[in-house]
Amino acid sequence: MNSKKRLWDKPTLIFGICIFLKFIIFDVIWCAYTTFTPFSHFESYATKIIAVMILLAPYFFFHRWKLQVVILFLLDILLIANLMYYRTYYTAIPLSSYNLIGNLADFTQSVYDSIHWYDLLFPLSSIAATIFYLRHRKIKRPQEQIAWKPYLTIFATIYILFTGLTILQGGFKKRCSELKYSAHLYASCVPIYTVFGNLYYELIEQKPAYTPEKEKEIEDWLDKRPPLRPLSLDTEKRTNCIIILVESLESWVLEKSVENKEITPCLNQLLQDSTTLYAPHVLTEVKGGRSIDAQLLLCAGLLPINNGTYSTLYTGNTYYTLQKALKEKYNTCNYLLTVDKKKTWNQEAVAQSFGIDTILSYPDFKLTEAFGPRKRVGDGSFFAQCREKMEKGEVWKKGEHVYLQFVTYSSHNPFKMPDEMKQISFSKDIPEVMNDYMTVINYTDRAIGQFVDYLKTRPEYKETLIIITGDHEGLASHRSELCNTPQGKGVVSDKQFTPFIVLNSPVGLRYEKVMGQIDMYPTVLNLLQLEDYRWVGLGQSILDPEKKGCAVSPQMQVESDDTTPEDIDFKKEAYTISDEIIRLDYFGKRQQQHRM
């Protein structure tokens, strides 16, 4: 047999095709849970060809068909195990977890529940390849030559192309980091670079070690925090909590009219109620995670990590949250309602880590009003459908204490909406971005107003705290430009402030000082009389008379009314402490220590 024939003989082809198809089947199943975008990347195919040629070496170079079959089945186990792990934890098996395989004995039923029928495609492909080989195998003659030169040439060519492209993209580590920190591609590292590439990334990615020194550093900072003092409240307890997280809602649109047109008439009316707590100067403190970072700040009292996004890297951590505090104290049923998909920012895994019981997302809502390039349900239809689900008892069943978290979408950048849904209009003299933003916020304002009107009709309203806040600022790079136009000057704020509104608050208050998003969590604990919860956050309740008006952005920009350099340094250090708490899984480690 000449070199060319030896390179492409049938057993070589069938083993190679079998391995390649395993990777493709794995990617199809994996991407069905996330996004099929990896199939449009050259690297997805290059890495698979490289992996195939490496895994095919036992048969090609040494004709060890039995060893080759063993490799096929080991690859099956690896790929199936990672799919099973992803179905539960929304990530590939971490490198550090491979030495914990013995723990599976304690979770036999959970393992069975993670297996799907189509996982059988992996071992079936190995069985088929083995049968094919046994039927077509030939005894290698001594004079036959192994075509190693063409084999290595193909391997080297693919490897060089892949390496060159990776270098142009900033290198392997940088590229993997970009994928893991992306809102929609966070799970794409595995299908693009294979399970092996993902493990290599974890190996070279530097992670802090949990040491007594790190633990002491965290605890020393926490000891310096002002305590969360209980309030003396004579009013009835709020045993239900509703959070409306409004996409890109900024404070400057509230209580503001442009061209004699009120931008947010519904919210403005709610602000006049004596039971409303309103803080207009909440500095945005989210980072790359944007909306999912806002949930970390509001619900867990933690700041975003310094690099990356916690929602795609650390969902397996232990978090102490508002949802869990309410469940412990009032036995709440915790719901998340969002028009986005569960995979966006890995929010399903975040919700589970935070203590959410039920998620209603994109497939659960009818697309009667389509907004944005991703065609999501408009806020008017969203809240109308939420009301319908509540009236039918699908959400907030009779007798339940609840935590309800609504995440809106309509006011997402680029702030475009269908003309037929616009309920306000401004002249063409208004800059386009400002015009679009005010128009869509007016639409969302009306949707929220109608929904709050419904909530007030429910018998549980007097026991319900309703929080309305923006997840982050919205104008981004347009801010400076708009503030310098005749129409925007004096209207658009030059600060990245979002509003913090609490309806039916046991404390009616207008808090004019600067605060950070991190201060919302302890404030809500105060209002819900949850001050004895095990975690009171990194911020300080605005109901504390000793709180100073100060906040620090992730870019270390300071917004301050009355503070000292020492206070500012302490708030800046909070970012490092929060980063360590999350990356080290501080709460999880502390739990383990207490059990020992």
C-alpha positions as CSV (number, residue, x, y, z in Angstrom):
1,M,0.0,0.0,0.0
2,N,1.5,3.3,-1.0
3,S,1.6,6.4,1.2
4,K,-1.4,8.0,-0.3
5,K,-3.6,5.0,0.1
6,R,-2.3,4.3,3.7
7,L,-3.3,7.9,4.7
8,W,-6.9,7.6,3.5
9,D,-7.6,3.9,4.1
10,K,-11.2,3.2,5.2
11,P,-10.4,2.5,8.9
12,T,-8.4,5.7,9.2
13,L,-11.3,7.6,7.6
14,I,-14.0,6.1,9.8
15,F,-12.2,6.6,13.0
16,G,-11.4,10.2,12.0
17,I,-14.9,11.0,10.9
18,C,-16.3,9.4,14.0
19,I,-14.3,11.6,16.3
20,F,-15.1,14.7,14.3
21,L,-18.8,13.9,14.4
22,K,-18.7,13.5,18.1
23,F,-17.5,17.1,18.5
24,I,-20.1,18.3,16.1
25,I,-22.9,16.5,17.9
26,F,-21.6,17.9,21.2
27,D,-21.7,21.4,19.8
28,V,-25.2,21.0,18.4
29,I,-26.5,19.9,21.8
30,W,-24.5,22.5,23.7
31,C,-25.5,25.3,21.4
32,A,-29.2,24.4,21.6
33,Y,-29.1,25.7,25.1
34,T,-27.2,28.8,24.2
35,T,-26.5,30.1,20.7
36,F,-25.4,28.5,17.4
37,T,-23.0,31.4,16.7
38,P,-19.9,29.2,17.2
39,F,-20.7,27.4,14.0
40,S,-19.9,30.6,12.1
41,H,-16.3,30.7,13.5
42,F,-13.4,29.2,11.7
43,E,-11.8,28.3,15.0
44,S,-14.7,25.9,15.7
45,Y,-13.6,23.7,12.8
46,A,-9.9,24.2,13.1
47,T,-9.7,23.1,16.7
48,K,-11.8,20.0,15.9
49,I,-9.5,19.0,13.1
50,I,-6.5,19.5,15.3
51,A,-8.1,17.4,18.1
52,V,-9.1,14.7,15.6
53,M,-5.6,14.3,14.3
54,I,-4.2,14.1,17.8
55,L,-6.7,11.6,19.0
56,L,-6.3,9.6,15.8
57,A,-2.6,9.1,16.3
58,P,-2.8,5.7,18.1
59,Y,-4.3,4.1,15.0
60,F,-2.6,6.1,12.3
61,F,1.0,5.8,13.5
62,F,0.9,2.5,15.5
63,H,-2.2,0.7,14.2
64,R,-3.4,0.2,17.8
65,W,-7.0,-0.2,17.0
66,K,-8.0,-1.4,20.5
67,L,-6.4,1.7,22.0
68,Q,-8.2,3.8,19.5
69,V,-11.5,2.3,20.5
70,V,-10.8,3.0,24.1
71,I,-10.1,6.6,23.2
72,L,-13.4,6.8,21.4
73,F,-15.3,5.7,24.5
74,L,-13.3,7.9,26.9
75,L,-14.1,10.8,24.7
76,D,-17.8,9.8,24.9
77,I,-17.7,9.9,28.7
78,L,-16.0,13.3,28.7
79,L,-18.4,14.9,26.3
80,I,-21.5,13.4,27.9
81,A,-20.3,14.4,31.4
82,N,-19.8,18.0,30.3
83,L,-23.3,18.1,28.8
84,M,-24.8,16.7,31.9
85,Y,-22.9,19.2,34.1
86,Y,-24.0,22.1,31.8
87,R,-27.6,21.2,32.2
88,T,-27.3,21.7,35.9
89,Y,-24.6,24.3,36.3
90,Y,-24.6,26.1,33.0
91,T,-20.9,25.7,32.5
92,A,-18.4,23.0,31.5
93,I,-16.9,20.9,34.3
94,P,-14.3,23.1,36.0
95,L,-10.8,21.8,35.9
96,S,-10.7,21.5,39.7
97,S,-13.8,19.4,39.8
98,Y,-12.4,16.4,37.9
99,N,-10.9,15.0,41.1
100,L,-14.3,15.1,42.7
101,I,-15.8,12.4,40.5
102,G,-16.4,10.1,43.5
103,N,-18.9,12.6,44.8
104,L,-21.3,11.5,42.1
105,A,-22.2,8.4,44.2
106,D,-24.2,10.7,46.5
107,F,-26.2,12.2,43.6
108,T,-27.1,9.1,41.6
109,Q,-30.7,10.3,40.9
110,S,-29.5,13.7,39.8
111,V,-27.1,12.1,37.4
112,Y,-29.8,10.0,35.9
113,D,-32.0,13.0,35.5
114,S,-29.3,14.8,33.6
115,I,-29.1,12.1,30.9
116,H,-31.0,12.7,27.7
117,W,-31.8,10.1,25.1
118,Y,-29.8,11.8,22.4
119,D,-26.6,11.4,24.5
120,L,-26.7,7.8,23.3
121,L,-25.5,9.1,19.9
122,F,-21.9,9.3,21.4
123,P,-21.5,5.6,22.4
124,L,-23.5,4.5,19.4
125,S,-21.1,6.3,17.1
126,S,-18.2,4.5,18.8
127,I,-19.9,1.1,18.5
128,A,-20.6,1.8,14.8
129,A,-17.0,2.8,14.1
130,T,-15.7,-0.3,15.9
131,I,-18.0,-2.7,14.0
132,F,-17.0,-1.0,10.7
133,Y,-13.3,-1.4,11.5
134,L,-13.7,-5.1,12.4
135,R,-15.4,-5.7,9.1
136,H,-12.9,-3.8,7.0
137,R,-9.6,-4.3,8.8
138,K,-6.6,-5.5,7.0
139,I,-3.3,-7.0,8.2
140,K,-0.6,-4.4,7.7
141,R,2.2,-5.7,5.5
142,P,5.8,-5.0,6.5
143,Q,6.5,-3.1,3.2
144,E,3.6,-0.7,3.8
145,Q,4.8,2.9,4.6
146,I,3.1,5.2,7.0
147,A,2.3,8.5,5.2
148,W,3.4,10.6,8.2
149,K,4.6,13.5,6.0
150,P,1.2,14.3,4.5
151,Y,-0.4,13.8,7.9
152,L,1.9,16.2,9.7
153,T,1.6,18.7,6.8
154,I,-2.2,18.8,7.1
155,F,-1.9,19.1,10.9
156,A,0.8,21.9,10.7
157,T,-1.2,23.8,8.1
158,I,-4.4,23.9,10.2
159,Y,-2.5,24.6,13.3
160,I,-0.6,27.6,11.7
161,L,-3.8,29.1,10.3
162,F,-5.5,28.7,13.7
163,T,-2.6,30.1,15.6
164,G,-2.2,33.1,13.2
165,L,-5.9,34.0,13.5
166,T,-5.8,33.7,17.3
167,I,-2.7,36.0,17.5
168,L,-4.5,38.5,15.4
169,Q,-7.4,38.4,17.8
170,G,-5.1,39.2,20.8
171,G,-4.1,35.7,21.8
172,F,-5.9,32.6,23.1
173,K,-6.3,33.8,26.7
174,K,-7.6,37.2,25.6
175,R,-10.0,35.7,23.1
176,C,-11.4,33.2,25.6
177,S,-11.9,35.9,28.2
178,E,-13.8,38.0,25.7
179,L,-16.1,35.1,25.0
180,K,-16.7,34.3,28.6
181,Y,-17.4,38.0,29.4
182,S,-19.9,38.4,26.5
183,A,-23.6,38.7,27.2
184,H,-24.5,36.3,24.4
185,L,-21.4,34.3,23.8
186,Y,-20.3,33.5,27.4
187,A,-20.9,29.8,26.8
188,S,-19.2,29.7,23.3
189,C,-15.7,29.1,24.5
190,V,-16.3,25.3,24.8
191,P,-17.8,24.7,21.3
192,I,-15.3,27.0,19.6
193,Y,-12.2,25.7,21.4
194,T,-13.5,22.3,22.5
195,V,-13.6,21.0,26.0
196,F,-9.8,20.6,25.9
197,G,-9.3,24.2,24.9
198,N,-11.6,25.3,27.7
199,L,-9.6,23.3,30.3
200,Y,-6.4,24.8,29.0
201,Y,-7.8,28.3,29.4
202,E,-8.7,27.4,33.0
203,L,-5.2,26.1,33.6
204,I,-3.5,29.3,32.4
205,E,-6.1,31.7,33.9
206,Q,-4.7,32.9,37.2
207,K,-7.2,32.6,40.1
208,P,-6.6,33.9,43.6
209,A,-6.1,31.3,46.3
210,Y,-8.2,31.4,49.4
211,T,-5.6,32.1,52.1
212,P,-5.9,33.2,55.8
213,E,-4.4,36.5,54.7
214,K,-7.1,37.0,52.1
215,E,-9.8,36.0,54.6
216,K,-8.4,38.5,57.1
217,E,-8.3,41.3,54.6
218,I,-11.9,40.8,53.8
219,E,-13.0,40.5,57.4
220,D,-11.0,43.6,58.5
221,W,-12.8,45.7,55.9
222,L,-16.2,44.2,56.8
223,D,-15.6,45.0,60.4
224,K,-15.2,48.7,59.5
225,R,-18.6,48.9,57.9
226,P,-21.3,50.9,59.6
227,P,-23.8,48.5,61.2
228,L,-27.3,48.1,59.8
229,R,-29.4,49.6,62.5
230,P,-33.1,48.4,62.9
231,L,-35.8,51.0,62.3
232,S,-38.5,51.8,64.8
233,L,-41.5,51.2,62.6
234,D,-45.1,51.3,63.8
235,T,-46.6,50.4,60.5
236,E,-47.6,46.9,59.3
237,K,-44.7,44.6,58.1
238,R,-44.2,44.3,54.4
239,T,-44.1,40.6,53.7
240,N,-44.1,40.8,49.9
241,C,-41.5,42.5,47.8
242,I,-41.9,43.5,44.2
243,I,-38.9,44.8,42.2
244,I,-39.3,46.4,38.8
245,L,-35.9,46.7,37.2
246,V,-36.3,49.2,34.4
247,E,-33.9,49.0,31.5
248,S,-31.7,52.1,31.2
249,L,-33.9,54.3,33.3
250,E,-32.2,57.6,34.3
251,S,-33.3,60.1,36.9
252,W,-33.4,63.2,34.8
253,V,-36.5,62.2,32.9
254,L,-38.6,62.1,36.1
255,E,-40.4,65.3,37.1
256,K,-39.3,66.8,33.8
257,S,-41.2,68.4,30.9
258,V,-39.8,69.1,27.5
259,E,-41.7,71.3,25.0
260,N,-44.5,71.4,27.7
261,K,-44.9,67.6,27.6
262,E,-44.4,65.6,30.8
263,I,-42.0,62.7,30.1
264,T,-43.0,60.4,33.0
265,P,-46.5,61.5,34.2
266,C,-47.3,58.1,35.9
267,L,-44.1,57.9,37.9
268,N,-44.3,61.6,38.8
269,Q,-47.7,61.0,40.3
270,L,-46.4,58.1,42.3
271,L,-43.6,60.3,43.7
272,Q,-46.2,62.6,45.2
273,D,-47.6,59.9,47.5
274,S,-46.7,60.3,51.2
275,T,-45.7,56.6,51.4
276,T,-43.1,56.9,48.6
277,L,-39.4,56.9,49.3
278,Y,-37.5,58.5,46.4
279,A,-33.8,58.9,45.9
280,P,-33.0,60.5,42.5
281,H,-29.2,60.5,42.8
282,V,-28.2,56.9,42.6
283,L,-24.8,56.5,40.9
284,T,-24.6,53.7,38.4
285,E,-22.1,51.1,39.6
286,V,-22.5,48.3,37.1
287,K,-19.6,47.2,34.9
288,G,-19.5,44.9,31.9
289,G,-22.4,42.8,33.1
290,R,-24.8,45.8,32.9
291,S,-28.3,44.5,33.9
292,I,-27.0,41.3,35.5
293,D,-24.6,43.4,37.6
294,A,-27.5,45.5,38.7
295,Q,-29.1,42.4,40.1
296,L,-25.9,41.6,42.0
297,L,-25.9,45.1,43.5
298,L,-29.6,45.3,44.4
299,C,-30.2,41.7,45.4
300,A,-26.9,40.5,46.8
301,G,-25.3,43.8,48.1
302,L,-22.1,43.1,46.2
303,L,-20.2,45.2,43.6
304,P,-19.2,43.7,40.2
305,I,-15.9,41.9,39.9
306,N,-12.9,43.7,38.6
307,N,-12.5,41.7,35.4
308,G,-15.2,39.6,33.7
309,T,-18.7,39.0,34.7
310,Y,-19.7,37.0,37.8
311,S,-22.8,35.6,36.0
312,T,-20.7,33.6,33.5
313,L,-17.8,32.7,35.9
314,Y,-19.1,32.3,39.4
315,T,-22.7,31.2,39.4
316,G,-21.7,28.2,41.4
317,N,-20.8,30.3,44.4
318,T,-22.8,30.8,47.5
319,Y,-24.6,34.1,47.6
320,Y,-26.7,35.6,50.4
321,T,-29.5,37.6,48.8
322,L,-32.7,39.5,49.3
323,Q,-34.6,36.6,47.8
324,K,-33.1,34.1,50.3
325,A,-33.6,36.6,53.2
326,L,-37.3,36.9,52.4
327,K,-37.8,33.2,52.0
328,E,-36.2,32.6,55.4
329,K,-38.2,35.3,57.2
330,Y,-41.6,35.2,55.4
331,N,-41.4,31.9,53.5
332,T,-41.9,33.7,50.2
333,C,-42.2,32.1,46.8
334,N,-39.7,33.9,44.6
335,Y,-40.4,34.7,40.9
336,L,-38.4,36.2,38.1
337,L,-40.3,37.5,35.1
338,T,-38.3,38.7,32.1
339,V,-38.9,38.9,28.3
340,D,-35.3,38.0,27.6
341,K,-34.0,34.4,27.1
342,K,-32.7,32.5,30.1
343,K,-29.3,32.2,28.5
344,T,-28.8,36.0,28.3
345,W,-26.1,36.8,30.8
346,N,-26.6,33.3,32.1
347,Q,-29.5,34.7,34.1
348,E,-31.1,31.3,34.8
349,A,-28.0,30.1,36.7
350,V,-27.9,33.5,38.5
351,A,-31.5,33.2,39.5
352,Q,-31.0,29.8,40.9
353,S,-27.9,30.9,42.8
354,F,-29.8,33.9,44.2
355,G,-32.8,31.8,45.4
356,I,-35.4,32.2,42.6
357,D,-38.0,29.4,42.6
358,T,-39.8,30.1,39.3
359,I,-38.6,31.8,36.1
360,L,-40.9,33.1,33.4
361,S,-38.9,34.2,30.3
362,Y,-39.0,34.8,26.6
363,P,-41.0,31.6,25.6
364,D,-43.6,32.3,28.3
365,F,-44.8,35.6,26.7
366,K,-46.6,36.2,23.5
367,L,-44.8,38.5,21.1
368,T,-47.7,40.9,20.6
369,E,-45.5,44.0,20.7
370,A,-42.0,43.6,19.2
371,F,-39.2,45.9,20.4
372,G,-35.6,46.2,19.4
373,P,-33.4,44.3,17.0
374,R,-33.8,41.2,19.1
375,K,-37.6,41.4,18.9
376,R,-38.5,41.3,22.6
377,V,-42.0,41.8,24.1
378,G,-42.7,45.5,24.7
379,D,-43.2,46.7,28.3
380,G,-46.9,47.4,27.8
381,S,-47.6,43.9,26.6
382,F,-45.2,42.4,29.1
383,F,-46.9,43.9,32.2
384,A,-50.3,43.2,30.7
385,Q,-49.4,39.5,30.4
386,C,-47.8,39.5,33.8
387,R,-51.1,40.8,35.2
388,E,-53.0,38.1,33.4
389,K,-50.8,35.4,34.8
390,M,-51.3,36.9,38.3
391,E,-55.1,37.0,37.9
392,K,-55.1,33.4,36.7
393,G,-53.0,32.3,39.7
394,E,-49.9,31.3,37.7
395,V,-48.0,33.9,39.6
396,W,-48.6,35.0,43.2
397,K,-51.0,32.3,44.1
398,K,-53.6,32.9,46.7
399,G,-52.1,33.0,50.2
400,E,-48.5,33.2,49.0
401,H,-46.0,35.7,50.3
402,V,-43.9,36.6,47.3
403,Y,-40.8,38.1,45.9
404,L,-41.5,39.2,42.3
405,Q,-38.8,40.6,40.1
406,F,-39.8,42.1,36.8
407,V,-37.1,43.0,34.2
408,T,-38.2,45.3,31.4
409,Y,-36.7,45.6,27.9
410,S,-38.3,48.3,25.8
411,S,-36.0,51.2,26.8
412,H,-32.9,49.2,25.8
413,N,-30.4,51.0,23.5
414,P,-30.9,52.2,20.7
415,F,-34.3,53.3,22.2
416,K,-36.3,52.7,19.0
417,M,-39.9,51.8,19.1
418,P,-42.7,51.3,16.5
419,D,-44.4,54.6,15.5
420,E,-47.9,53.2,16.2
421,M,-47.0,52.7,19.9
422,K,-45.6,56.1,20.6
423,Q,-47.7,58.1,23.0
424,I,-45.7,61.3,23.0
425,S,-43.8,63.2,20.3
426,F,-41.2,65.9,20.3
427,S,-40.1,68.3,17.6
428,K,-37.2,67.5,15.2
429,D,-35.2,70.2,17.0
430,I,-34.6,67.7,19.8
431,P,-31.5,65.5,19.1
432,E,-32.4,62.1,17.8
433,V,-31.0,60.0,20.7
434,M,-32.6,62.3,23.3
435,N,-35.9,62.3,21.4
436,D,-36.0,58.5,21.1
437,Y,-35.0,58.0,24.7
438,M,-37.7,60.3,26.1
439,T,-40.3,58.8,23.8
440,V,-39.6,55.2,24.8
441,I,-39.3,56.1,28.5
442,N,-42.7,57.7,28.3
443,Y,-44.1,54.4,26.9
444,T,-42.5,52.4,29.7
445,D,-43.7,54.9,32.3
446,R,-47.3,54.4,31.2
447,A,-46.9,50.6,31.3
448,I,-45.5,50.7,34.8
449,G,-48.2,53.1,35.9
450,Q,-51.0,50.8,34.7
451,F,-49.4,47.8,36.3
452,V,-49.0,49.6,39.7
453,D,-52.6,50.7,39.5
454,Y,-53.5,47.0,39.3
455,L,-51.2,46.0,42.2
456,K,-53.0,48.6,44.3
457,T,-56.3,46.8,43.8
458,R,-54.9,43.5,45.2
459,P,-55.8,42.8,48.9
460,E,-52.1,42.1,49.6
461,Y,-51.0,45.6,48.6
462,K,-50.8,47.1,52.1
463,E,-48.3,44.3,52.9
464,T,-46.3,44.8,49.7
465,L,-43.2,46.9,49.1
466,I,-42.7,47.9,45.5
467,I,-39.3,49.0,44.3
468,I,-38.8,50.7,40.9
469,T,-35.2,51.4,39.8
470,G,-33.1,51.7,36.7
471,D,-30.6,48.9,36.1
472,H,-28.0,51.3,34.9
473,E,-27.6,54.6,33.1
474,G,-28.6,54.5,29.4
475,L,-27.1,57.4,27.4
476,A,-23.4,56.2,27.7
477,S,-21.2,58.1,25.2
478,H,-24.2,60.3,24.0
479,R,-24.3,62.1,27.4
480,S,-21.6,64.6,26.9
481,E,-22.8,65.4,23.4
482,L,-26.4,65.9,24.5
483,C,-25.5,68.1,27.5
484,N,-23.7,70.5,25.1
485,T,-26.7,71.0,22.8
486,P,-29.2,73.9,23.4
487,Q,-32.0,71.4,23.8
488,G,-30.2,69.0,26.1
489,K,-28.4,71.5,28.3
490,G,-30.1,71.8,31.7
491,V,-32.3,68.9,30.8
492,V,-30.1,65.9,30.4
493,S,-28.0,65.2,33.5
494,D,-24.3,65.1,33.1
495,K,-24.2,62.4,35.9
496,Q,-24.9,58.7,35.6
497,F,-27.8,58.8,38.0
498,T,-30.6,56.2,38.1
499,P,-33.7,56.6,40.4
500,F,-34.5,54.5,43.4
501,I,-38.3,54.6,44.1
502,V,-40.0,52.6,46.8
503,L,-43.8,52.6,46.8
504,N,-45.9,51.8,49.9
505,S,-42.7,52.4,51.9
506,P,-43.1,52.3,55.7
507,V,-40.9,55.4,55.6
508,G,-41.9,58.3,53.3
509,L,-38.8,60.1,52.3
510,R,-37.1,62.2,49.6
511,Y,-33.4,61.5,49.8
512,E,-31.5,64.1,47.8
513,K,-28.0,63.0,48.7
514,V,-25.8,61.0,46.4
515,M,-25.9,57.2,47.0
516,G,-24.6,54.2,45.1
517,Q,-26.5,51.3,43.7
518,I,-24.7,49.3,46.4
519,D,-26.7,51.2,49.1
520,M,-30.0,49.9,47.8
521,Y,-29.7,46.4,49.3
522,P,-29.2,47.5,52.9
523,T,-31.9,50.1,52.6
524,V,-34.4,47.5,51.4
525,L,-33.4,45.2,54.2
526,N,-34.2,48.0,56.6
527,L,-37.7,48.6,55.0
528,L,-38.5,44.9,55.1
529,Q,-37.2,44.6,58.7
530,L,-34.6,42.1,57.7
531,E,-31.7,43.7,59.5
532,D,-30.9,40.4,61.3
533,Y,-30.1,38.6,58.0
534,R,-26.6,37.1,57.9
535,W,-25.4,39.4,55.1
536,V,-26.2,43.2,55.1
537,G,-24.1,44.1,52.0
538,L,-21.2,46.3,51.3
539,G,-23.2,49.5,51.2
540,Q,-25.0,51.6,53.8
541,S,-28.7,52.2,54.3
542,I,-29.9,55.7,53.3
543,L,-32.1,55.5,56.4
544,D,-29.0,55.6,58.6
545,P,-28.8,59.2,59.8
546,E,-25.0,59.0,59.8
547,K,-24.8,58.1,56.1
548,K,-22.8,60.6,54.1
549,G,-23.7,61.5,50.5
550,C,-21.0,59.7,48.5
551,A,-20.6,57.1,45.8
552,V,-17.7,55.8,43.7
553,S,-18.1,54.5,40.1
554,P,-16.3,51.4,38.8
555,Q,-14.0,53.9,37.0
556,M,-13.1,55.4,40.4
557,Q,-15.0,58.6,39.7
558,V,-16.3,60.1,42.9
559,E,-19.7,61.8,43.3
560,S,-19.9,63.3,46.8
561,D,-21.9,65.8,48.8
562,D,-20.3,65.6,52.2
563,T,-17.5,63.2,52.8
564,T,-13.8,62.8,53.7
565,P,-10.8,61.4,51.7
566,E,-10.8,58.4,54.2
567,D,-14.5,57.7,53.3
568,I,-13.7,57.8,49.6
569,D,-10.7,55.5,50.0
570,F,-12.9,53.1,52.0
571,K,-15.5,53.0,49.2
572,K,-12.9,52.5,46.5
573,E,-11.5,49.6,48.5
574,A,-15.0,48.0,48.5
575,Y,-14.5,47.1,44.8
576,T,-11.4,45.0,45.7
577,I,-13.1,43.4,48.7
578,S,-16.2,42.5,46.6
579,D,-14.0,41.1,43.9
580,E,-12.3,38.8,46.4
581,I,-15.5,37.8,48.1
582,I,-16.9,36.6,44.7
583,R,-13.7,35.1,43.2
584,L,-12.8,33.3,46.4
585,D,-16.4,32.2,47.1
586,Y,-15.9,33.7,50.5
587,F,-19.4,32.8,51.7
588,G,-19.1,29.2,50.5
589,K,-15.7,28.8,52.2
590,R,-17.1,30.2,55.4
591,Q,-20.0,27.8,55.3
592,Q,-17.5,24.9,54.9
593,Q,-15.5,26.1,57.8
594,H,-18.6,26.2,60.1
595,R,-19.5,22.7,59.2
596,M,-16.1,21.3,60.1
